[in-house]
Amino acid sequence: MLKLPAKFITEMQDLWSRFDVPGKWQDFMDSFQDQASAGLLLNRLKLQSLDDLPYQDLEPVPWARAGYFLPPDHKLSASVYYRQGLFYLQDPSAMLPGDLAEPQAGEKVLDLCAAPGGKAFAVLGSLGDQGLLWANEINEKRARALSRNVELAGSALCVVSCRDALGFSQQILASQAFFDLVLVDVPCTGSAMFRKDSRALQSWSRYRGPEILDLQAAILDEAAQNLRPGGRLVYSTCSYSWAENEGQVIQFLDRHPDFDLVPASRPGVSPGLADPESRYPTQHTLRIWPHLSRGEGQFAALLLKQEAGQGKRNSSGCTIQERPPRSARTVLEAWEAFKQKNLSGSGRLAASLKSGHFYLRAQEEKLHLLPALAPISPKSYYLKTGLYLGQTRGEVGSLDFQPSQALAQFVSLADPSWTLELEECALLRAALRGETLLIDQVLAMLESQAGRLFREGTCAKVEELNAIPAGAYVALAFQGRILLWLKRQDHFFKNTYPRSWI
């Protein structure tokens, strides 16, 4: 049985006495003894519905257009579909901020406190292949988990930095009001996480007080500085506290008269608590309560920065400037050789390379495909810059370009010159464990029709397996979507699946 801190109970009793909180007090208290909620957020870069997944009986999350409820005891993190990046596993309540943001293709978006990656997953699904998402996280371990989740999403639009949110604009953008949309899910006391994570009970007692409120206010001010006039700001917490939620919004509006609170509503979500002094319409904010909805609790507010001057700028019509490649000649030469041997010249990657929305950037032996909107400084360090294509291996004169797992998550079935598609079977599971695949094993699967071979996206004959040259990279696919790279050797396929992904 979950034992709540006595001070938290007193704080919530005070909330119930001061405000018109929806629902009954006892129902709220009883909800903490229920199981934590679980959810699935579809990757809209790869799927638009559940039709291609064997989970079609899932109930939709009413406040998230790509969200679905899961049973608490699900095991989907072990599924092949999860390895393909078709969905992200997330508390349904936490889907609210990303859905409320409603990013548009071509926009420049900043997620200032981004880990573990649920908001980034939602934003990238809306941006498609145009725009920019800058995801920042101060904790390096969490930032690296964020980078992997972004790679699973299969997008080339994301830059990941590991910096303090305070002073971000000076560190990155020289104080420019650059972004069309900023999401800021601030550090908070985390009372909405009590039944999901026992550590939240300890952190609530440790971090409550004026220090956390001051930090939240400072991060909000930083978010405002990074937002262009006419841009949108989404502020969110996983706390039930008035001071951290509506109270924080009220103080922000006092400090920033150039911002307005935008009316927001979502099915299954309650309005925020009213301003006792009736100065601001804080009921236009949103709250998820665990006794009224299937979720762990969430607060979110949508704020609009007023335009400077006359006329409203259409932020979705960004002017994209092409940048010349700034990469070492040897890396580019190795990449070009890899493309000639292993890529068809058509498909999603080929379209991106031709679109003018991206440019190539070499960093030592590594090559990245970056969105043209990204203000990257050659003197700064980033955990992730766009799509990591791969890196060169070997000695000068005999360099081999090794494609990345991120590239495997990005490309379509039409991109690779050769693709091996397997049904869900022991050989596929072995590949996902990083094991080598023998040519005879693969041939047996093809002959038994438990697998198919594709050449430049077109189904090929079984005997063409022997036409794959030594050293060629073959994409391994499941149900028409790429999983990983295999490298052809004399009698086997060398598996390049990263150990950190197994």
Secondary structure, 3 states (H helix, E strand, C coil): CCCCCHHHHHHHHHHHHHCCCCCCHHHHHHHCCCCCCEEEEECCCCCCCHHHCCCCCCCECCCCCCEEEECCCCCHHHCHHHHCCCEEECCHHHHHHHHHHCCCCCCEEEECCCCCCHHHHHHHHHHCCCCEEEEECCCHHHHHHHHHHHHHHCCCCEEEECCCCCCHHHHHHCCCCCEEEEEEECCCCCHHHCCCCCHHHHHHHHHCCHHHHHHHHHHHHHHHHCEEEEEEEEEEECCCCCCCCHHHHHHHHHHCCCEEECCCCCCCCEECCCCCCCCCCHHHCEEECCCCCCCCCEEEEEEEECCCCCCCCCCCCCCCCCCCCECCHHHHHHHHHHHHHHECCCCHHHHHHHHCCEEEEEECCEEEEEECCCCCCCCCCCCEECEEEEEEECCCCCCEEEECHHHHHHCCCCCECEEEEECCCHHHHHHHCCCCEEHHHHHHHHHCCCEEEEECCEEECHHHHHHCCCCCEEEEEECCEEEEEEEECCCEEEECCCHHHC
